[in-house]
Amino acid sequence: MKIICRFTYSKNIKGQALVELSLALSLFGLFVIWGVPLLHEQLVARAEIQEQAQIILRQAPWRDSLGMEQLDLEMVQQRYQYQSRAVPSSQLSITDDYGLGSKVASLWETLKLADGLTMPLRNMYSLTLSQPEQEIAWMNFVRLADDWSPSQPEDLTGRPRRLTTTSLLEGIDIATLQAVTAKLPMAKELHPDQLIFGYVNEDVVPEGALCEGQACHD
């Protein structure tokens, strides 16, 4: 009698365990079918927002220097044909209030007075993304731009050359001294057309990268 009761009890336990396992697997299956696509959509949306924020920050320095309107997330979605999504609130700010900027400000002022070289320190761009229902920022992006601010073609070579130590030789008319020295025997290589101090090559863009015969995109 005891053996039959134990067998029946053990059989009931196994049956209950199978029922509970079936329910658990059913709930897990429903979660996978419903939850995973939703999670994937959220991750894709966040990844696209991050890409768009990088585009905004990448174009912010030259748009600022040219006086152009800054991009926002909606403009990026339309221009670069992203899927239309609800975008968070975005705020782009420009500042010179950062550690390195305050430390080199006096040096930059000295260069400006001595050589006429101006290096803008208002070059830290930050983009803050926030949701209306959240008190803290959703994402913060910061970019420190290395702005040369060329205003004419000559600045492409002139401004970098002023940062070299050999640019100080221009103040003593080294070209005249080179021209005189080049008249000596075996000294033709010293001519100012041959030996150029602080030379900067502005034609460094590969020919295949130039936009010729097709529209260039910003």
N, C-alpha and C positions, 0 to 999 in steps of 0.2 A: 504493500500500500504506500509506503514511504517512497519507494523507488518511482512509482507512477506519479506521485505528487511533485517530486523533484524534477522529473522529466517534463511535466506540464508547465511548471514554473519557469524552467530554463527556456522552453519553447516560446513562452509568452514574452520573456525578456528579449529574445532575439527578434521576435516580430515587432515589438515596440521600437527597438533600435533601428530596424529597417525602415519603419515608418518615419522616424525622426530624421534619418539620413536622407530619405526621399524628399522630405519637406525642406531640409537644409539645402540640398542640391537644387531644388526648384527655386528657392529664394535667391541662391547664388546665380543661377541662370538668368533670372529676371534682372538682377543687378547688372550682369554683364551685358545683356541685351539693351537695357535702358541707360545704364550709367556710363559705360565706356564711350559710346558715341558722344554723349554730353561732355564728358571730360576731355575727349579729343578736340571737340569744337572750342572749348574754353582755352585749351593750350594753343591751338592754331591762332585763335584771335589774339591772345597775348603775344605770341611770337610775331605776328604781323604788326601789332602796335609798336613793338620794339624796333622792328625794321624801319617803320615809318618815322619813328623818333630819331633814328640814326641819320636818315635822309635829311630831316629838318636841321639837325645840328651840323651836318656836313656842309650844307649850303648856307647856313646862317652867316658865317664870316664874310663871304664875298657878296652876299645880298646886302649885308649891312654896309660894306664899303662902297657899293654901287648905288645905295639909296633905294633898293628895291623892297617890295613888300615881302615880309617873312612868310614862310609856309606854315600852315597848320595841318592837323591830321586829316581833315576833310579834303583839303586841297591836294594832299599827297595821294589819298585814295582815288580821287578823280584823275589826277595827272598820270599816275603810274598804274592805273587800272587794277587796283586792289578790289577785292570783294567789298561791297558796301556794308559797313557794320556801324553799330552805335559806338561812337568814340568818346573817351573820357575828356574832361576839361584839361586844356593844356595852357601853360604859361611859359613863354621864353623870356629870359632875362640876360642882360649883359652887364658885367661888372669888372672892376679892377681890384676888388677887395679879396685878395688871396695872398698867401705867404710869400711866394717868390716875387710877385709883382711889387709888393711893398719893399722888399729887400733890394731889388735892382732898380727901383725908381730913380734913386740919386745917380746911379751909374748912367742910366739912359739920359738923364738931364745933362750930364757932363759931355756925353757923346754929341748930344744935340747942339750944345754951345760950341764945342770944339770943331766939329766936322759937319754940322748941319744935318746930321742923320737923325731922323725921328723914328722911334720904334714904339708903336702904341701898346700900352699896357692894359687898356680896356678890351681884353680879348678872352675872357672866360665866359663861355656861353653855357647856361644851364636851362634845361627843359624839365618842367614839373608836370606830371600827369596825376590827376586826382578824380575820384568819383564823387558825385554830389552827396551821396549818403555817408561818405567816409570823412572823418575829421583830419586824418593824416594823409600825406601824399601817397599815391598808389605806386608811382615810379619816379625816380630822379635820375636824370642823365646830365653829365657835365663834360664839356669839351674845352680844352685850352688850345686856342688857335694860334699858329705861328704866322702872324700877318706881316707880310713885307709891304703891303699897300703900295704897289707900283701905280703911278698915275700917268706914266708915259713909257713908250718902248725903251728909252734909254735907262729907265730905272731898273729894268730887268737885269742889267749888268752893273750899273753904277752903284746901286744900293748894296748888293752883296759884296762888291769890291771894297766898299768903305769899311767893311767889317774885318778885312785882312790887315795884317801889320804892314805889308808892303804898300798899302795905300798912303802911308805917311811919306813915302818917297815922292809923291806927286807935289808935295808942298815945297820941295827944294828943286823942282824942275829937273828931275832925274833924266827925262827924255833928252834934254840938251846935252847933258853929260854923256849919255850913251852915244848920241850922234857923233860927238867929238872923239870918243874913245874908239868907235867903230872904224875910224879912218886909219887907225894903226894897223900894221901888218898882223895877219892872223887874228883879227878881232871883229870880223864882220858879224859874227853871231851876237855881238853886244848891241847891235843897232836896235833902236826902239821898235822897229817893225819885226825884228826877230825875237828879241827877249822882251816880253811884255809882263811887267810885274802886276800881280793881282788879277790875272786874266780870268774871266768868267765866260763860259760858253753858254749862250742862251739857246742854241739850237741842239738841245739835248733830247728833245722828244723824238722817238723813233718815227721814221717816215710812214710806217704802216699804221701808226696810231693817229695820224692827222685826218681830220674830217675833210675829205675831198670828194666831190661828186655825190655826196649824200648829206642829208640834214644832220646837224650835230644836236644831241640832246643834252639838256642841263643835268 
